[in-house]
Amino acid sequence: MASDAPVENRRPSERTFFGHPRALSTLFLTEMWERFSFYGMRAILVLYLTAAAADDGLGMRESTANAVYGTYNAMVYLMALPGGWVADRLIGARRSVLWGGVVIAAGHYVMAVPTRWSVFAGMALIVLGTGLLKPNISTMVGDLYDRDSPRRDAGFSIFYMGINLGAFIAPLITGFLGEKINWHLGFGAAAIGMTFGVIQYVVGGRNLGEAGARPVDPLLGADRRRSLTRVGIGALVIVVVIAALALAGLFTVNTVVNLLTIATVLITIGYFARIMTDREISGTERSRMKAYLWLFVFAAAFWLIYDQAGSVLNIFAADRTDRDVFGFTFPASWLQSVNPILIIIGAPLFAWLWLRLGHRLSTPVKFAVGLVLNGLSFVLMAAAAQAAVGGDLVSPWWLVAVYAIQVAGELSLSPVGLSATTKLAPVKYASQMMGLWFLATAVGDAIGGQVARLAETWPEPTYFLTFGLASVALGLGALMFTRHVSRLMAGIH
């Protein structure tokens, strides 16, 4: 009979990875290459969409490209919900990660095909694959340790470094290949990266023991058939809707983007309504969910601005910054590597800061700080845009400073939000709440993609200043409600 014990208990004599189970190295490298492929493609996506046909781009309007980018990001996070369900109820985390990696790689290879349709078909595959891989590989990291193991948090910290290492390296490679040689070559580099990830995942599979080997709550018999039938009906409905739109001549990029944005918001509302109206949760749990709703709105507003780094700010880097260094004009997408390297540097500092402050700074206050910092980054961006009025090129150090402020905001909000999600979750929904946290990013990105359309029609300084001040105002407003939200949290700090 196979053992369900964590890997660290079953193989005490095996080689370790920085003092952790050897299996962590397999998951670390898989996540590193997956993030390499994700951020590598993302770094050049909007630049490719807006590039003129003469430059082998799609010649898309900036407003449409920004909306496509935002919706793509939203779908990646939205699909974490069904991806987690597939692993928990059908095939287990181990196979979900494997098939997710294969589908992601296939998506990037499709994008490497030099045709106009390939980018959208490839993105659809990447969204599906990432939904399978992203939430479940983190679950597998947790499976390597006893629940109360003192090494558990350190293991996740090492895993987190893999995320940012891949995100740092990727734009440097795909950006050079895509902007300097050929866009599809850059997409192909992302495909090769994910292929490396899949290969080493398969080779290193012997280290994984029982981690993620089986679904934790498998569907059996009639329940399985009923659930698969519902999935099939849902897929059929989607196909019928697409066919109807095509026959009506409405199957356009803008139509799809708008429908997906609406669907993301409606799914989120439905998810919250389901939890809040559930009679099985206690009064205290319902109060905490009311507090979480506030935090969710704050987080969505944060990502609405923050994730424009790959769209609006990326276009600014390409068109408005002086990137000439000793006669070499470096790719605009290289600036996408600034964010992850700053996170690598800043994460330990913020972890130390929160430890020192203890409960003196509550979760709602940290969220408010994140919103204010995020807004100030756009206020600074407005100054950079003003300096570029008239066609002058500005120093890329403006963007470096903007990203530094945003990273400080992210480290004030994102890790704190992950922790608050686990602490505020009703017992019945404990395993689903992480998917709800991903929905905050999905909603922010989906709405942010629509907001970013305005960047093409508004004067750039006005655009950045308007939304920067709005975020600062929301953050200051959040500070005024911190006591109320803290009371709703019912003893959770």
C-alpha positions as CSV (number, residue, x, y, z in Angstrom):
1,M,0.0,0.0,0.0
2,A,1.4,3.4,-1.0
3,S,2.2,5.8,1.8
4,D,0.5,9.2,2.0
5,A,3.2,10.7,4.2
6,P,5.0,13.8,3.1
7,V,8.1,13.3,1.0
8,E,10.3,14.7,3.8
9,N,9.3,12.0,6.2
10,R,9.5,9.1,3.8
11,R,13.0,9.6,2.4
12,P,15.2,11.0,5.2
13,S,18.4,9.8,3.6
14,E,17.9,11.2,0.1
15,R,19.9,14.1,-1.2
16,T,18.4,17.5,-0.4
17,F,17.9,20.8,-2.2
18,F,19.3,23.6,0.1
19,G,18.4,21.4,3.0
20,H,14.9,20.7,1.7
21,P,13.4,17.6,0.0
22,R,15.0,16.9,-3.3
23,A,11.5,17.1,-4.9
24,L,11.5,20.8,-4.2
25,S,14.2,21.2,-6.9
26,T,11.9,19.6,-9.5
27,L,9.0,21.9,-8.6
28,F,11.3,24.9,-8.4
29,L,12.7,24.4,-11.9
30,T,9.2,23.6,-13.3
31,E,7.8,26.8,-11.9
32,M,10.9,28.8,-13.0
33,W,10.5,27.7,-16.6
34,E,6.8,28.2,-16.6
35,R,7.2,31.7,-15.4
36,F,10.0,32.1,-17.9
37,S,7.6,31.2,-20.7
38,F,4.7,33.3,-19.2
39,Y,6.7,36.5,-18.6
40,G,8.8,36.1,-21.7
41,M,5.7,36.0,-23.9
42,R,3.9,38.7,-21.9
43,A,6.9,41.1,-22.2
44,I,6.6,41.3,-26.0
45,L,2.9,40.6,-26.5
46,V,1.5,44.2,-26.6
47,L,4.6,45.3,-28.6
48,Y,3.9,42.6,-31.2
49,L,0.2,43.4,-31.3
50,T,0.8,47.1,-31.9
51,A,3.7,46.8,-34.3
52,A,3.0,47.8,-37.9
53,A,2.5,45.1,-40.5
54,A,5.8,46.3,-42.1
55,D,7.5,45.3,-38.9
56,D,5.8,41.9,-38.9
57,G,3.3,42.9,-36.2
58,L,-0.5,42.9,-36.2
59,G,-0.9,46.6,-36.5
60,M,-3.6,46.6,-33.8
61,R,-4.7,49.9,-32.1
62,E,-3.1,50.5,-28.7
63,S,-6.5,50.6,-27.0
64,T,-7.5,47.1,-28.4
65,A,-4.0,45.7,-27.6
66,N,-4.2,46.9,-24.0
67,A,-7.6,45.3,-23.6
68,V,-6.5,42.0,-25.1
69,Y,-3.5,42.0,-22.7
70,G,-5.6,42.7,-19.7
71,T,-8.2,40.1,-20.6
72,Y,-5.5,37.5,-21.2
73,N,-4.0,38.1,-17.8
74,A,-7.5,37.9,-16.3
75,M,-8.2,34.6,-17.9
76,V,-5.0,33.1,-16.7
77,Y,-6.0,33.8,-13.1
78,L,-9.7,32.9,-13.6
79,M,-8.8,29.5,-14.9
80,A,-7.1,28.7,-11.6
81,L,-10.5,27.9,-10.3
82,P,-11.4,25.0,-12.7
83,G,-7.8,24.0,-12.8
84,G,-7.8,23.4,-9.0
85,W,-11.1,21.5,-9.3
86,V,-9.8,19.2,-12.0
87,A,-6.8,18.3,-9.8
88,D,-8.9,17.9,-6.6
89,R,-11.7,15.9,-8.1
90,L,-10.4,14.2,-11.3
91,I,-6.7,13.6,-12.0
92,G,-4.7,14.9,-9.1
93,A,-2.1,17.7,-8.9
94,R,0.7,15.6,-10.3
95,R,-0.9,15.0,-13.7
96,S,-2.5,18.4,-13.7
97,V,0.9,20.1,-13.6
98,L,2.2,17.7,-16.3
99,W,-0.6,18.2,-18.7
100,G,-0.7,21.9,-17.9
101,G,3.0,22.2,-18.9
102,V,2.4,20.3,-22.1
103,V,-0.6,22.5,-23.1
104,I,1.4,25.7,-22.2
105,A,4.3,24.6,-24.4
106,A,1.9,23.8,-27.2
107,G,0.4,27.3,-26.9
108,H,3.8,29.0,-27.2
109,Y,4.8,26.8,-30.2
110,V,1.5,27.8,-31.9
111,M,2.4,31.5,-31.2
112,A,5.8,30.9,-32.9
113,V,4.0,30.1,-36.2
114,P,4.3,33.3,-38.3
115,T,0.6,33.8,-39.1
116,R,-2.0,36.3,-37.9
117,W,-4.3,33.8,-36.2
118,S,-1.6,32.0,-34.2
119,V,-1.3,34.5,-31.4
120,F,-4.9,34.1,-30.3
121,A,-5.0,30.3,-30.6
122,G,-1.7,30.1,-28.7
123,M,-3.0,32.4,-25.9
124,A,-6.1,30.3,-25.5
125,L,-3.9,27.2,-25.0
126,I,-1.6,29.0,-22.6
127,V,-4.6,30.1,-20.5
128,L,-5.9,26.5,-20.3
129,G,-2.5,25.1,-19.4
130,T,-1.7,27.7,-16.8
131,G,-5.0,27.1,-15.1
132,L,-4.0,23.4,-14.7
133,L,-0.4,24.1,-13.7
134,K,-0.3,27.3,-11.6
135,P,-2.5,26.5,-8.6
136,N,-1.6,22.9,-8.4
137,I,2.2,23.1,-8.4
138,S,1.9,25.3,-5.2
139,T,-0.2,22.6,-3.7
140,M,2.5,20.0,-4.4
141,V,5.1,22.1,-2.7
142,G,3.0,22.0,0.4
143,D,2.6,18.2,0.1
144,L,6.4,17.8,0.5
145,Y,6.1,18.9,4.2
146,D,4.3,18.0,7.3
147,R,1.6,20.6,8.0
148,D,3.4,21.9,11.1
149,S,7.0,21.5,9.7
150,P,9.3,24.5,10.5
151,R,10.8,24.1,7.0
152,R,7.5,24.6,5.2
153,D,7.6,28.5,5.0
154,A,11.3,28.4,4.0
155,G,10.4,25.9,1.3
156,F,7.8,28.2,-0.2
157,S,10.3,31.1,0.0
158,I,12.8,29.1,-2.1
159,F,10.0,28.2,-4.5
160,Y,9.0,31.9,-4.7
161,M,12.5,32.7,-5.8
162,G,12.1,30.4,-8.7
163,I,9.1,32.4,-9.9
164,N,11.0,35.7,-9.9
165,L,14.2,34.2,-11.3
166,G,12.2,33.0,-14.3
167,A,10.4,36.3,-14.6
168,F,13.7,38.2,-14.5
169,I,15.6,36.2,-17.1
170,A,12.7,35.8,-19.6
171,P,12.3,39.4,-21.0
172,L,16.1,39.6,-21.5
173,I,16.0,36.7,-23.9
174,T,12.6,36.9,-25.5
175,G,12.7,40.7,-25.7
176,F,16.0,40.7,-27.6
177,L,14.9,37.9,-30.0
178,G,11.4,39.4,-30.5
179,E,12.2,43.1,-30.9
180,K,15.6,42.8,-32.6
181,I,15.2,39.7,-34.8
182,N,11.6,38.3,-35.2
183,W,8.6,38.4,-32.9
184,H,7.8,34.7,-33.5
185,L,11.3,33.8,-32.6
186,G,10.7,35.4,-29.2
187,F,7.5,33.4,-28.8
188,G,9.5,30.3,-29.8
189,A,12.1,31.0,-27.0
190,A,9.2,30.9,-24.5
191,A,8.1,27.6,-25.9
192,I,11.6,26.1,-25.6
193,G,11.7,27.3,-22.0
194,M,8.4,25.6,-21.1
195,T,9.6,22.4,-22.9
196,F,12.7,22.4,-20.6
197,G,10.4,22.7,-17.7
198,V,8.2,19.7,-18.8
199,I,11.3,17.5,-19.5
200,Q,12.9,18.1,-16.2
201,Y,9.5,17.6,-14.4
202,V,9.2,14.2,-16.0
203,V,12.8,13.2,-15.3
204,G,12.6,14.5,-11.7
205,G,9.2,12.8,-11.1
206,R,10.8,10.0,-9.2
207,N,11.7,12.5,-6.4
208,L,8.1,13.5,-5.9
209,G,7.0,10.5,-3.9
210,E,3.3,10.6,-3.3
211,A,3.0,14.4,-3.6
212,G,0.0,15.2,-5.7
213,A,-0.3,11.6,-7.0
214,R,-4.0,11.3,-6.5
215,P,-7.1,13.6,-6.3
216,V,-7.8,14.6,-2.7
217,D,-11.6,14.4,-3.1
218,P,-12.2,12.2,-6.2
219,L,-15.5,12.1,-8.0
220,L,-16.7,8.6,-8.4
221,G,-19.5,6.7,-10.1
222,A,-22.6,8.7,-10.8
223,D,-21.2,11.9,-9.3
224,R,-18.3,11.8,-11.8
225,R,-20.6,11.1,-14.8
226,R,-22.9,14.0,-13.7
227,S,-20.0,16.5,-13.3
228,L,-18.4,15.5,-16.6
229,T,-21.8,15.9,-18.3
230,R,-22.1,19.4,-16.9
231,V,-18.6,20.3,-18.1
232,G,-19.5,18.9,-21.6
233,I,-22.7,21.0,-21.7
234,G,-20.8,24.1,-20.6
235,A,-18.3,23.5,-23.4
236,L,-21.1,23.0,-25.9
237,V,-22.7,26.3,-24.8
238,I,-19.4,28.1,-25.4
239,V,-19.1,26.6,-28.9
240,V,-22.7,27.5,-29.7
241,V,-22.1,31.1,-28.5
242,I,-19.0,31.4,-30.6
243,A,-20.7,30.0,-33.7
244,A,-23.6,32.4,-33.2
245,L,-21.3,35.4,-32.9
246,A,-19.4,34.2,-36.0
247,L,-22.6,33.8,-38.1
248,A,-23.8,37.3,-37.0
249,G,-20.5,38.8,-37.9
250,L,-19.8,39.8,-34.3
251,F,-16.9,37.4,-33.6
252,T,-14.3,40.1,-33.3
253,V,-11.4,40.7,-30.9
254,N,-13.3,43.5,-29.1
255,T,-16.5,41.5,-28.7
256,V,-14.6,38.5,-27.2
257,V,-12.6,40.8,-24.8
258,N,-15.8,42.6,-23.7
259,L,-17.7,39.3,-23.1
260,L,-14.8,37.8,-21.1
261,T,-14.6,40.9,-19.0
262,I,-18.3,40.8,-18.1
263,A,-18.0,37.0,-17.4
264,T,-15.1,37.5,-15.0
265,V,-17.1,40.1,-13.0
266,L,-20.3,38.0,-13.0
267,I,-18.4,34.9,-11.9
268,T,-16.9,36.8,-9.0
269,I,-20.2,38.2,-7.9
270,G,-21.7,34.8,-8.0
271,Y,-18.9,33.2,-6.0
272,F,-19.2,35.8,-3.2
273,A,-23.0,35.5,-3.3
274,R,-22.8,31.7,-2.9
275,I,-20.6,32.0,0.1
276,M,-22.4,34.8,1.8
277,T,-25.8,33.2,1.5
278,D,-24.6,29.7,2.7
279,R,-26.5,28.9,5.9
280,E,-23.8,26.5,7.0
281,I,-21.3,29.2,7.7
282,S,-21.4,30.8,11.2
283,G,-22.1,34.5,12.0
284,T,-18.4,35.0,12.8
285,E,-17.4,33.5,9.5
286,R,-19.9,35.7,7.6
287,S,-18.5,38.8,9.3
288,R,-15.0,37.8,8.3
289,M,-16.2,37.3,4.7
290,K,-17.6,40.9,4.8
291,A,-14.2,42.1,5.8
292,Y,-12.6,40.0,3.0
293,L,-15.0,41.6,0.5
294,W,-13.4,45.0,1.3
295,L,-9.9,43.5,1.0
296,F,-10.9,41.9,-2.3
297,V,-12.1,45.2,-3.8
298,F,-8.9,46.9,-2.6
299,A,-6.8,44.1,-4.2
300,A,-8.7,44.3,-7.5
301,A,-8.1,48.1,-7.6
302,F,-4.4,47.5,-6.9
303,W,-4.0,45.0,-9.8
304,L,-6.0,47.2,-12.1
305,I,-3.0,49.7,-12.1
306,Y,-0.1,47.4,-11.3
307,D,-0.5,45.0,-14.2
308,Q,-0.5,47.8,-16.7
309,A,3.3,47.4,-16.5
310,G,3.1,45.0,-19.5
311,S,0.8,47.1,-21.6
312,V,0.6,50.9,-21.1
313,L,4.0,51.2,-19.5
314,N,5.6,48.8,-21.9
315,I,4.3,50.9,-24.9
316,F,5.6,54.0,-23.1
317,A,9.0,52.3,-22.7
318,A,9.1,51.6,-26.5
319,D,7.9,55.0,-27.7
320,R,8.9,57.6,-25.1
321,T,12.2,56.5,-23.5
322,D,15.8,56.9,-24.5
323,R,17.1,53.4,-24.5
324,D,20.4,54.1,-26.2
325,V,23.5,52.9,-24.3
326,F,26.9,53.3,-25.9
327,G,25.3,53.1,-29.4
328,F,23.1,50.0,-28.5
329,T,19.4,50.5,-28.3
330,F,18.2,47.9,-25.8
331,P,14.8,46.4,-26.2
332,A,11.9,48.1,-24.4
333,S,10.8,44.8,-23.0
334,W,14.1,44.5,-21.0
335,L,12.5,47.0,-18.5
336,Q,10.0,44.2,-17.6
337,S,12.9,42.5,-15.8
338,V,13.1,45.4,-13.3
339,N,10.1,44.3,-11.3
340,P,11.1,40.7,-10.5
341,I,14.7,41.7,-9.5
342,L,13.3,44.3,-7.2
343,I,10.9,41.8,-5.6
344,I,13.9,39.4,-5.1
345,I,15.7,42.2,-3.3
346,G,12.7,43.6,-1.4
347,A,10.8,40.5,-0.3
348,P,13.2,39.6,2.6
349,L,13.3,43.3,3.7
350,F,9.5,43.5,3.9
351,A,9.3,40.1,5.6
352,W,11.6,41.4,8.3
353,L,9.6,44.7,8.5
354,W,6.3,42.9,9.1
355,L,7.9,40.7,11.7
356,R,9.3,43.7,13.6
357,L,6.0,45.5,13.5
358,G,3.9,42.5,14.5
359,H,0.2,43.4,15.1
360,R,0.9,47.1,15.3
361,L,0.1,47.4,11.6
362,S,-3.1,45.6,10.7
363,T,-3.9,43.9,7.4
364,P,-6.3,46.7,6.3
365,V,-3.7,49.3,6.9
366,K,-1.1,47.3,4.8
367,F,-3.6,47.1,2.0
368,A,-4.2,50.9,2.2
369,V,-0.4,51.5,2.1
370,G,-0.2,49.3,-1.0
371,L,-3.0,51.3,-2.7
372,V,-1.4,54.7,-1.9
373,L,2.1,53.5,-3.2
374,N,0.5,52.1,-6.3
375,G,-1.2,55.5,-6.9
376,L,2.0,57.4,-6.3
377,S,3.7,55.4,-8.9
378,F,1.2,56.6,-11.5
379,V,1.5,60.2,-10.2
380,L,5.3,59.9,-10.9
381,M,4.5,58.3,-14.3
382,A,2.4,61.4,-15.1
383,A,5.5,63.5,-14.5
384,A,7.5,61.3,-16.8
385,A,4.8,61.5,-19.5
386,Q,4.7,65.3,-19.1
387,A,8.5,65.4,-19.7
388,A,7.9,63.4,-22.9
389,V,5.3,65.8,-24.3
390,G,6.4,67.1,-27.7
391,G,8.2,63.9,-28.6
392,D,11.2,64.2,-26.3
393,L,12.6,60.9,-25.0
394,V,13.0,60.5,-21.3
395,S,15.4,58.5,-19.2
396,P,14.3,54.9,-18.6
397,W,15.2,55.6,-14.9
398,W,11.7,57.1,-14.7
399,L,10.2,53.7,-15.2
400,V,12.7,52.0,-12.9
401,A,11.6,54.4,-10.2
402,V,7.9,53.7,-11.0
403,Y,8.4,50.0,-10.7
404,A,10.3,50.4,-7.4
405,I,7.3,52.2,-5.9
406,Q,4.9,49.6,-7.3
407,V,7.0,46.7,-5.9
408,A,6.9,48.3,-2.5
409,G,3.1,48.5,-2.9
410,E,2.9,44.8,-4.0
411,L,5.0,43.6,-1.0
412,S,2.6,45.6,1.2
413,L,-0.5,44.0,-0.2
414,S,0.1,40.7,-2.1
415,P,1.8,38.4,0.5
416,V,-0.4,39.9,3.2
417,G,-3.5,39.2,1.1
418,L,-2.4,35.6,0.7
419,S,-2.1,35.2,4.5
420,A,-5.4,37.0,5.1
421,T,-7.2,34.7,2.6
422,T,-6.2,31.6,4.6
423,K,-7.1,33.2,8.0
424,L,-10.5,34.7,7.0
425,A,-11.7,31.7,5.1
426,P,-14.9,29.9,6.4
427,V,-14.0,26.3,7.3
428,K,-16.3,24.9,4.6
429,Y,-14.6,27.0,1.9
430,A,-11.0,26.8,3.1
431,S,-9.7,25.0,0.0
432,Q,-11.5,27.3,-2.4
433,M,-10.5,30.6,-0.9
434,M,-7.2,30.7,-2.7
435,G,-9.1,30.6,-6.0
436,L,-11.1,33.5,-4.8
437,W,-7.9,35.4,-4.1
438,F,-6.8,34.7,-7.7
439,L,-10.1,36.2,-8.8
440,A,-9.1,39.6,-7.3
441,T,-6.3,39.7,-9.9
442,A,-8.6,38.5,-12.6
443,V,-11.1,41.2,-11.9
444,G,-8.5,43.9,-11.7
445,D,-6.8,42.8,-14.9
446,A,-10.1,42.4,-16.8
447,I,-11.3,45.9,-15.8
448,G,-7.8,47.3,-16.1
449,G,-7.7,46.2,-19.7
450,Q,-10.8,48.2,-20.4
451,V,-9.5,51.2,-18.5
452,A,-6.2,51.0,-20.4
453,R,-8.1,51.7,-23.6
454,L,-8.3,55.3,-22.5
455,A,-4.5,55.6,-22.6
456,E,-4.7,55.9,-26.4
457,T,-7.3,58.7,-26.4
458,W,-6.5,60.7,-23.3
459,P,-3.3,62.8,-23.0
460,E,-0.8,60.6,-21.3
461,P,-0.1,62.9,-18.3
462,T,-3.9,63.2,-17.7
463,Y,-4.3,59.4,-17.9
464,F,-1.6,58.6,-15.4
465,L,-2.5,61.4,-13.0
466,T,-6.2,60.6,-13.0
467,F,-5.8,57.0,-12.1
468,G,-2.9,57.6,-9.8
469,L,-4.8,60.1,-7.7
470,A,-7.8,57.8,-7.7
471,S,-5.7,55.0,-6.2
472,V,-4.2,57.3,-3.6
473,A,-7.7,58.6,-2.7
474,L,-9.0,55.0,-2.4
475,G,-6.0,54.1,-0.2
476,L,-6.6,57.1,2.1
477,G,-10.3,56.1,2.1
478,A,-9.3,52.6,3.1
479,L,-7.3,54.0,6.0
480,M,-10.5,55.7,7.3
481,F,-12.3,52.3,7.3
482,T,-9.5,50.2,8.8
483,R,-11.2,50.1,12.3
484,H,-14.5,49.0,10.7
485,V,-12.8,46.3,8.6
486,S,-10.7,45.1,11.6
487,R,-13.9,44.7,13.7
488,L,-15.5,42.6,10.9
489,M,-12.4,40.4,10.9
490,A,-13.4,39.3,14.4
491,G,-10.1,38.8,16.1
492,I,-8.0,38.2,13.0
493,H,-5.1,40.6,12.5
